[in-house]
Amino acid sequence: QVQLVESGGGLVQPGESLRLSCAAFGSIFSVRVMGWYRQAPGKQRELVARIISGGSTNYADSVKGRFTISRDYAKNTMYLQMDSLKPEDTAVYYCNAGPSGLSTPYWGQGTQVTVSS
């Protein structure tokens, strides 16, 4: 089992930055894929960014060039640096992890990000 704990959400103005963190606990050796999803009110949960062991990353088109995903293996923590935030980035952000791209069963509890003037 793997437990994921997110932190770093909050209220910011458009154009500002936030960094989300996801700390992993438990059977971390099994985790090869980690990612961030988000869900806005009335919308489906969507993939924001994903990172695979070895460093390969991919991003949703809506965040390319503004968000950066990274993973610190020594700290068992994944990050999402979010720059140039827009009101449409407002959502609950969830950390996700698993042994492969086809199997990512572990979820965090979510952290709220609100972008508003």
C-alpha positions as CSV (number, residue, x, y, z in Angstrom):
1,Q,0.0,0.0,0.0
2,V,1.0,3.6,-0.7
3,Q,-0.3,6.6,1.1
4,L,-0.2,10.1,-0.6
5,V,-0.4,13.4,1.2
6,E,-0.8,16.6,-0.7
7,S,0.0,20.1,0.5
8,G,0.6,23.6,-0.9
9,G,-2.8,24.6,-2.2
10,G,-4.3,28.0,-1.6
11,L,-5.8,31.2,-3.0
12,V,-3.7,33.3,-5.4
13,Q,-4.3,36.0,-7.9
14,P,-4.1,35.5,-11.7
15,G,-0.4,35.5,-12.8
16,E,0.9,34.3,-9.5
17,S,2.6,31.0,-8.7
18,L,2.0,28.0,-6.3
19,R,4.0,24.8,-5.6
20,L,2.1,21.7,-4.7
21,S,3.8,18.8,-2.9
22,C,2.8,15.2,-2.6
23,A,4.6,13.1,0.0
24,A,4.5,9.3,-0.5
25,F,4.6,6.8,2.4
26,G,4.5,3.0,2.5
27,S,5.6,0.6,-0.3
28,I,7.2,3.4,-2.3
29,F,9.5,0.9,-4.2
30,S,6.5,-0.1,-6.2
31,V,5.8,3.4,-7.5
32,R,7.1,4.1,-11.0
33,V,4.5,6.5,-12.2
34,M,3.2,9.6,-10.3
35,G,1.0,12.4,-11.5
36,W,-1.3,15.3,-10.7
37,Y,-5.0,15.4,-11.6
38,R,-7.5,18.1,-11.0
39,Q,-11.2,18.4,-10.8
40,A,-13.1,21.7,-11.2
41,P,-16.8,22.0,-10.0
42,G,-19.1,20.3,-12.4
43,K,-16.3,18.9,-14.5
44,Q,-14.6,15.5,-14.8
45,R,-11.3,14.8,-13.2
46,E,-8.5,15.4,-15.7
47,L,-4.8,14.6,-15.9
48,V,-2.6,17.7,-15.5
49,A,0.9,16.2,-15.5
50,R,2.7,12.8,-15.1
51,I,6.2,11.7,-14.4
52,I,7.7,8.3,-14.9
53,S,10.8,6.8,-13.2
54,G,13.7,7.8,-15.4
55,G,12.4,11.3,-15.8
56,S,9.9,11.2,-18.7
57,T,7.1,13.7,-18.3
58,N,3.9,14.7,-20.1
59,Y,1.5,17.6,-19.6
60,A,-2.0,18.5,-20.5
61,D,-2.0,21.1,-23.4
62,S,-3.7,23.6,-21.1
63,V,-0.7,23.7,-18.7
64,K,2.3,23.2,-21.0
65,G,4.9,25.9,-20.5
66,R,3.3,27.0,-17.2
67,F,3.5,24.0,-15.0
68,T,6.5,21.8,-14.1
69,I,6.3,18.4,-12.5
70,S,9.3,16.9,-10.6
71,R,10.1,14.1,-8.2
72,D,12.6,14.1,-5.4
73,Y,13.4,10.4,-4.7
74,A,15.4,11.1,-1.6
75,K,12.4,12.8,0.0
76,N,9.8,10.5,-1.6
77,T,8.0,13.6,-2.7
78,M,6.6,14.9,-6.0
79,Y,6.0,18.5,-6.8
80,L,4.0,20.6,-9.2
81,Q,5.3,24.1,-9.8
82,M,2.5,26.2,-11.2
83,D,3.4,29.5,-12.7
84,S,1.3,32.1,-14.5
85,L,-1.9,30.8,-12.9
86,K,-5.2,31.5,-14.5
87,P,-8.8,31.4,-13.1
88,E,-9.5,28.3,-15.2
89,D,-6.8,26.5,-13.1
90,T,-9.1,26.6,-10.1
91,A,-9.8,23.1,-9.0
92,V,-9.1,20.5,-6.4
93,Y,-5.7,18.9,-7.3
94,Y,-5.1,15.3,-6.5
95,C,-1.9,13.3,-6.3
96,N,-1.9,9.9,-8.1
97,A,0.6,7.1,-8.2
98,G,1.1,3.5,-9.2
99,P,3.4,0.8,-10.6
100,S,2.7,1.6,-14.3
101,G,0.9,3.9,-16.6
102,L,-1.9,1.3,-16.8
103,S,-2.2,0.9,-13.0
104,T,-2.1,4.0,-10.8
105,P,-4.5,3.0,-8.0
106,Y,-3.2,5.3,-5.2
107,W,-4.8,8.7,-4.6
108,G,-4.3,11.6,-2.2
109,Q,-7.1,13.5,-0.4
110,G,-6.8,16.5,-2.7
111,T,-5.8,20.1,-2.2
112,Q,-7.8,23.2,-3.3
113,V,-6.2,25.7,-5.6
114,T,-8.2,28.9,-6.2
115,V,-7.1,31.5,-8.7
116,S,-9.1,34.7,-8.4
117,S,-8.7,38.5,-8.3
